[in-house]
Amino acid sequence: MSGRGIVEVKPITMYEARAILEKELEESEEPLYEQKICMDYLHKFARLSPDEGRKIVEEVLRVSDKIRPEIAVKIADLLPRDEEDVRAIFAKERAILDREEIAKIVEICAPYIKE
């Protein structure tokens, strides 16, 4: 890697991470082992575009003020299929969502779930 430092720390979706890593790999001569492993993982599981991932995060954040950006990113990455999946994501969070908020999150993710 080049001599770059940390400029900003913010949660990003795995879709955005894939785009950043792809750009970095284009610029480097030989990717590191860790970069190859990460890229393999992202090619298998990051099936949406960075714009779609960011759109999901923005929509989820609008559902409730109780949802932190880190959790919204996790929701966009995991794309919960049902209410139980959403509850599992929030299991360790202090925020408790009501049924309507959980249903809204499932509704937001539904169009992006690909079999």
CNS distance restraints for C-alpha pairs under 8 A (distance, minus, plus):
assign (resid   1 and name CA) (resid  28 and name CA) 7.78 0.50 0.50
assign (resid  11 and name CA) (resid  69 and name CA) 7.05 0.50 0.50
assign (resid  11 and name CA) (resid  70 and name CA) 5.76 0.50 0.50
assign (resid  11 and name CA) (resid  73 and name CA) 6.74 0.50 0.50
assign (resid  12 and name CA) (resid  16 and name CA) 6.13 0.50 0.50
assign (resid  12 and name CA) (resid  17 and name CA) 6.71 0.50 0.50
assign (resid  12 and name CA) (resid  73 and name CA) 6.42 0.50 0.50
assign (resid  13 and name CA) (resid  17 and name CA) 6.31 0.50 0.50
assign (resid  13 and name CA) (resid  50 and name CA) 7.48 0.50 0.50
assign (resid  13 and name CA) (resid  53 and name CA) 6.30 0.50 0.50
assign (resid  13 and name CA) (resid  54 and name CA) 7.28 0.50 0.50
assign (resid  13 and name CA) (resid  73 and name CA) 5.47 0.50 0.50
assign (resid  13 and name CA) (resid  74 and name CA) 7.41 0.50 0.50
assign (resid  13 and name CA) (resid  76 and name CA) 6.79 0.50 0.50
assign (resid  13 and name CA) (resid  77 and name CA) 6.02 0.50 0.50
assign (resid  14 and name CA) (resid  18 and name CA) 6.06 0.50 0.50
assign (resid  14 and name CA) (resid  42 and name CA) 6.91 0.50 0.50
assign (resid  14 and name CA) (resid  46 and name CA) 6.08 0.50 0.50
assign (resid  14 and name CA) (resid  77 and name CA) 6.19 0.50 0.50
assign (resid  15 and name CA) (resid  19 and name CA) 6.56 0.50 0.50
assign (resid  15 and name CA) (resid  42 and name CA) 7.64 0.50 0.50
assign (resid  15 and name CA) (resid  46 and name CA) 5.36 0.50 0.50
assign (resid  15 and name CA) (resid  47 and name CA) 7.33 0.50 0.50
assign (resid  15 and name CA) (resid  48 and name CA) 6.21 0.50 0.50
assign (resid  15 and name CA) (resid  49 and name CA) 5.87 0.50 0.50
assign (resid  15 and name CA) (resid  50 and name CA) 4.76 0.50 0.50
assign (resid  15 and name CA) (resid  53 and name CA) 6.28 0.50 0.50
assign (resid  15 and name CA) (resid  77 and name CA) 7.79 0.50 0.50
assign (resid  16 and name CA) (resid  20 and name CA) 6.26 0.50 0.50
assign (resid  16 and name CA) (resid  49 and name CA) 7.63 0.50 0.50
assign (resid  16 and name CA) (resid  50 and name CA) 4.69 0.50 0.50
assign (resid  16 and name CA) (resid  53 and name CA) 7.52 0.50 0.50
assign (resid  17 and name CA) (resid  21 and name CA) 6.02 0.50 0.50
assign (resid  18 and name CA) (resid  22 and name CA) 5.98 0.50 0.50
assign (resid  18 and name CA) (resid  39 and name CA) 6.90 0.50 0.50
assign (resid  18 and name CA) (resid  42 and name CA) 5.99 0.50 0.50
assign (resid  18 and name CA) (resid  43 and name CA) 7.73 0.50 0.50
assign (resid  18 and name CA) (resid  46 and name CA) 7.35 0.50 0.50
assign (resid  19 and name CA) (resid  23 and name CA) 6.25 0.50 0.50
assign (resid  19 and name CA) (resid  50 and name CA) 7.15 0.50 0.50
assign (resid  20 and name CA) (resid  24 and name CA) 6.22 0.50 0.50
assign (resid  21 and name CA) (resid  25 and name CA) 6.03 0.50 0.50
assign (resid  21 and name CA) (resid  35 and name CA) 7.62 0.50 0.50
assign (resid  21 and name CA) (resid  39 and name CA) 7.26 0.50 0.50
assign (resid  22 and name CA) (resid  26 and name CA) 6.28 0.50 0.50
assign (resid  22 and name CA) (resid  39 and name CA) 7.84 0.50 0.50
assign (resid  23 and name CA) (resid  27 and name CA) 6.59 0.50 0.50
assign (resid  24 and name CA) (resid  28 and name CA) 6.33 0.50 0.50
assign (resid  25 and name CA) (resid  29 and name CA) 7.71 0.50 0.50
assign (resid  25 and name CA) (resid  30 and name CA) 7.79 0.50 0.50
assign (resid  25 and name CA) (resid  31 and name CA) 6.15 0.50 0.50
assign (resid  31 and name CA) (resid  35 and name CA) 6.04 0.50 0.50
assign (resid  31 and name CA) (resid  36 and name CA) 6.50 0.50 0.50
assign (resid  32 and name CA) (resid  36 and name CA) 6.40 0.50 0.50
assign (resid  33 and name CA) (resid  37 and name CA) 6.35 0.50 0.50
assign (resid  34 and name CA) (resid  38 and name CA) 6.06 0.50 0.50
assign (resid  35 and name CA) (resid  39 and name CA) 5.98 0.50 0.50
assign (resid  36 and name CA) (resid  40 and name CA) 6.16 0.50 0.50
assign (resid  37 and name CA) (resid  41 and name CA) 6.35 0.50 0.50
assign (resid  38 and name CA) (resid  42 and name CA) 6.18 0.50 0.50
assign (resid  39 and name CA) (resid  43 and name CA) 6.03 0.50 0.50
assign (resid  40 and name CA) (resid  44 and name CA) 6.38 0.50 0.50
assign (resid  41 and name CA) (resid  45 and name CA) 6.25 0.50 0.50
assign (resid  41 and name CA) (resid  46 and name CA) 7.97 0.50 0.50
assign (resid  42 and name CA) (resid  46 and name CA) 4.99 0.50 0.50
assign (resid  43 and name CA) (resid  47 and name CA) 7.21 0.50 0.50
assign (resid  46 and name CA) (resid  77 and name CA) 7.64 0.50 0.50
assign (resid  48 and name CA) (resid  52 and name CA) 6.13 0.50 0.50
assign (resid  48 and name CA) (resid  53 and name CA) 6.55 0.50 0.50
assign (resid  48 and name CA) (resid 112 and name CA) 7.69 0.50 0.50
assign (resid  49 and name CA) (resid  53 and name CA) 6.35 0.50 0.50
assign (resid  50 and name CA) (resid  54 and name CA) 6.15 0.50 0.50
assign (resid  51 and name CA) (resid  55 and name CA) 6.08 0.50 0.50
assign (resid  52 and name CA) (resid  56 and name CA) 6.28 0.50 0.50
assign (resid  53 and name CA) (resid  57 and name CA) 6.38 0.50 0.50
assign (resid  53 and name CA) (resid  76 and name CA) 5.89 0.50 0.50
assign (resid  53 and name CA) (resid  77 and name CA) 7.56 0.50 0.50
assign (resid  54 and name CA) (resid  58 and name CA) 6.21 0.50 0.50
assign (resid  54 and name CA) (resid  76 and name CA) 7.96 0.50 0.50
assign (resid  55 and name CA) (resid  59 and name CA) 6.17 0.50 0.50
assign (resid  56 and name CA) (resid  60 and name CA) 6.05 0.50 0.50
assign (resid  56 and name CA) (resid  72 and name CA) 7.94 0.50 0.50
assign (resid  56 and name CA) (resid  76 and name CA) 5.78 0.50 0.50
assign (resid  56 and name CA) (resid 108 and name CA) 6.92 0.50 0.50
assign (resid  56 and name CA) (resid 109 and name CA) 7.11 0.50 0.50
assign (resid  57 and name CA) (resid  61 and name CA) 6.14 0.50 0.50
assign (resid  57 and name CA) (resid  69 and name CA) 7.53 0.50 0.50
assign (resid  57 and name CA) (resid  72 and name CA) 5.13 0.50 0.50
assign (resid  57 and name CA) (resid  73 and name CA) 5.72 0.50 0.50
assign (resid  57 and name CA) (resid  75 and name CA) 7.59 0.50 0.50
assign (resid  57 and name CA) (resid  76 and name CA) 5.98 0.50 0.50
assign (resid  58 and name CA) (resid  62 and name CA) 6.45 0.50 0.50
assign (resid  58 and name CA) (resid  72 and name CA) 7.89 0.50 0.50
assign (resid  59 and name CA) (resid  63 and name CA) 6.71 0.50 0.50
assign (resid  59 and name CA) (resid 108 and name CA) 7.20 0.50 0.50
assign (resid  60 and name CA) (resid  64 and name CA) 7.58 0.50 0.50
assign (resid  60 and name CA) (resid  67 and name CA) 7.73 0.50 0.50
assign (resid  60 and name CA) (resid  72 and name CA) 5.90 0.50 0.50
assign (resid  60 and name CA) (resid 105 and name CA) 6.21 0.50 0.50
assign (resid  60 and name CA) (resid 108 and name CA) 7.33 0.50 0.50
assign (resid  61 and name CA) (resid  65 and name CA) 6.98 0.50 0.50
assign (resid  61 and name CA) (resid  67 and name CA) 6.06 0.50 0.50
assign (resid  61 and name CA) (resid  68 and name CA) 7.36 0.50 0.50
assign (resid  61 and name CA) (resid  69 and name CA) 6.96 0.50 0.50
assign (resid  61 and name CA) (resid  72 and name CA) 6.29 0.50 0.50
assign (resid  63 and name CA) (resid  67 and name CA) 7.91 0.50 0.50
assign (resid  63 and name CA) (resid 101 and name CA) 6.31 0.50 0.50
assign (resid  63 and name CA) (resid 104 and name CA) 7.13 0.50 0.50
assign (resid  63 and name CA) (resid 105 and name CA) 7.39 0.50 0.50
assign (resid  64 and name CA) (resid 101 and name CA) 7.15 0.50 0.50
assign (resid  66 and name CA) (resid  95 and name CA) 5.75 0.50 0.50
assign (resid  66 and name CA) (resid  96 and name CA) 7.79 0.50 0.50
assign (resid  66 and name CA) (resid  97 and name CA) 7.74 0.50 0.50
assign (resid  67 and name CA) (resid  71 and name CA) 6.40 0.50 0.50
assign (resid  67 and name CA) (resid  72 and name CA) 6.61 0.50 0.50
assign (resid  67 and name CA) (resid  95 and name CA) 7.31 0.50 0.50
assign (resid  68 and name CA) (resid  72 and name CA) 6.36 0.50 0.50
assign (resid  69 and name CA) (resid  73 and name CA) 6.19 0.50 0.50
assign (resid  70 and name CA) (resid  74 and name CA) 6.32 0.50 0.50
assign (resid  71 and name CA) (resid  75 and name CA) 6.16 0.50 0.50
assign (resid  71 and name CA) (resid  89 and name CA) 7.68 0.50 0.50
assign (resid  71 and name CA) (resid  90 and name CA) 7.90 0.50 0.50
assign (resid  72 and name CA) (resid  76 and name CA) 6.27 0.50 0.50
assign (resid  73 and name CA) (resid  77 and name CA) 6.16 0.50 0.50
assign (resid  74 and name CA) (resid  78 and name CA) 6.06 0.50 0.50
assign (resid  74 and name CA) (resid  89 and name CA) 7.72 0.50 0.50
assign (resid  75 and name CA) (resid  79 and name CA) 5.52 0.50 0.50
assign (resid  75 and name CA) (resid  80 and name CA) 6.65 0.50 0.50
assign (resid  75 and name CA) (resid  86 and name CA) 7.70 0.50 0.50
assign (resid  75 and name CA) (resid  89 and name CA) 7.40 0.50 0.50
assign (resid  76 and name CA) (resid 109 and name CA) 7.47 0.50 0.50
assign (resid  79 and name CA) (resid 109 and name CA) 5.53 0.50 0.50
assign (resid  79 and name CA) (resid 110 and name CA) 7.72 0.50 0.50
assign (resid  79 and name CA) (resid 112 and name CA) 7.61 0.50 0.50
assign (resid  79 and name CA) (resid 113 and name CA) 6.72 0.50 0.50
assign (resid  80 and name CA) (resid  85 and name CA) 5.13 0.50 0.50
assign (resid  80 and name CA) (resid  86 and name CA) 5.86 0.50 0.50
assign (resid  80 and name CA) (resid 106 and name CA) 6.31 0.50 0.50
assign (resid  80 and name CA) (resid 109 and name CA) 6.72 0.50 0.50
assign (resid  81 and name CA) (resid  85 and name CA) 6.44 0.50 0.50
assign (resid  81 and name CA) (resid 106 and name CA) 6.15 0.50 0.50
assign (resid  81 and name CA) (resid 109 and name CA) 7.33 0.50 0.50
assign (resid  81 and name CA) (resid 110 and name CA) 6.76 0.50 0.50
assign (resid  81 and name CA) (resid 113 and name CA) 7.72 0.50 0.50
assign (resid  82 and name CA) (resid  86 and name CA) 6.73 0.50 0.50
assign (resid  82 and name CA) (resid 103 and name CA) 7.97 0.50 0.50
assign (resid  82 and name CA) (resid 106 and name CA) 5.89 0.50 0.50
assign (resid  83 and name CA) (resid  87 and name CA) 6.21 0.50 0.50
assign (resid  83 and name CA) (resid 102 and name CA) 6.07 0.50 0.50
assign (resid  83 and name CA) (resid 103 and name CA) 6.54 0.50 0.50
assign (resid  83 and name CA) (resid 106 and name CA) 6.74 0.50 0.50
assign (resid  84 and name CA) (resid  88 and name CA) 6.16 0.50 0.50
assign (resid  85 and name CA) (resid  89 and name CA) 6.46 0.50 0.50
assign (resid  86 and name CA) (resid  90 and name CA) 6.43 0.50 0.50
assign (resid  86 and name CA) (resid 102 and name CA) 6.53 0.50 0.50
assign (resid  86 and name CA) (resid 105 and name CA) 7.66 0.50 0.50
assign (resid  86 and name CA) (resid 106 and name CA) 7.52 0.50 0.50
assign (resid  87 and name CA) (resid  91 and name CA) 5.87 0.50 0.50
assign (resid  87 and name CA) (resid 102 and name CA) 7.81 0.50 0.50
assign (resid  90 and name CA) (resid  95 and name CA) 7.44 0.50 0.50
assign (resid  90 and name CA) (resid  96 and name CA) 7.45 0.50 0.50
assign (resid  97 and name CA) (resid 101 and name CA) 5.93 0.50 0.50
assign (resid  97 and name CA) (resid 102 and name CA) 6.36 0.50 0.50
assign (resid  98 and name CA) (resid 102 and name CA) 6.37 0.50 0.50
assign (resid  99 and name CA) (resid 103 and name CA) 6.02 0.50 0.50
assign (resid 100 and name CA) (resid 104 and name CA) 6.11 0.50 0.50
assign (resid 101 and name CA) (resid 105 and name CA) 6.35 0.50 0.50
assign (resid 102 and name CA) (resid 106 and name CA) 6.41 0.50 0.50
assign (resid 103 and name CA) (resid 107 and name CA) 6.12 0.50 0.50
assign (resid 104 and name CA) (resid 108 and name CA) 6.17 0.50 0.50
assign (resid 105 and name CA) (resid 109 and name CA) 6.35 0.50 0.50
assign (resid 106 and name CA) (resid 110 and name CA) 6.02 0.50 0.50
assign (resid 107 and name CA) (resid 111 and name CA) 7.72 0.50 0.50
assign (resid 109 and name CA) (resid 113 and name CA) 6.65 0.50 0.50
